[in-house]
Amino acid sequence: MPDLADRVSVYQPEQEGLSFPRELKTNDPVELRQHRKRHLVGACRAFARWGLDYGFAGHLTIRDPEFPELYWTNPMAVHFARVRLSNLILVDHDGTVVEGDHAVNRAGFVLHSAVHAEHPDILAMCHAHTVYGSAYASQGRPLAPITQDACQFFEDHAVIREESGQVAVERDAGASIAPAFKGVRAAIHQNHGLFTVSRHSIDAAAFMFMALERCCQQQLMVEASGHKPIEISPEKARYSRRHVGSDYTAWLCFQTDYEHIVCSEPDMFD
């Protein structure tokens, strides 16, 4: 029986020898870079499957392990379903593409680079213009703990009102919202939409984005029914967050999608 004190989550099996997702453990930056890029592609493909696409809006980023001042992101005006290993681009904080053939989304550069630059601990970030997240963001209020899923964001997300409703293409726009991401894993930008960040992996950031979008959808649906939802108490919400609100648990949840996409879309690694 393994030492249970070494587990980072109650979801890890207590019994040895069982099939279970394993995190990559390596000090080789080349191996880690390839791993991060493959999972970035998987996250983009997952966004396509979840219907989180909208024109060229939407950007996912992950730091390069050897050059942390650079980050990998999806190419401008390429559908999430068409993102592959060969068309990812490497970008610096000034918006210069240092590797790759495609342009970078200026809004993505302005917002993501500002967050990555101000928070060296943040490895990955996701943003997309989604139906329910954008609708919920128009209210400028935090997400309520009305479900176990919503509890993962309890006291762990920010509501940003700076630059609300204005297209973020100026550098000052990114600088004004970046401070809000200190110590949290998600943000609701008023009149704009959702953001998630991870200090662990692109996998965790991507799954948290899907979860936050679903929670916004659930909140709007319950309120549309005309009934006031019953909120979970702060004590129980914090307890649930400890078990379902970690980067590790979000990473673990995403492995289900990632493995399915790898098996069904082999062109992603071309």
Disulfide bonds with the S-S distance in Angstrom:
none
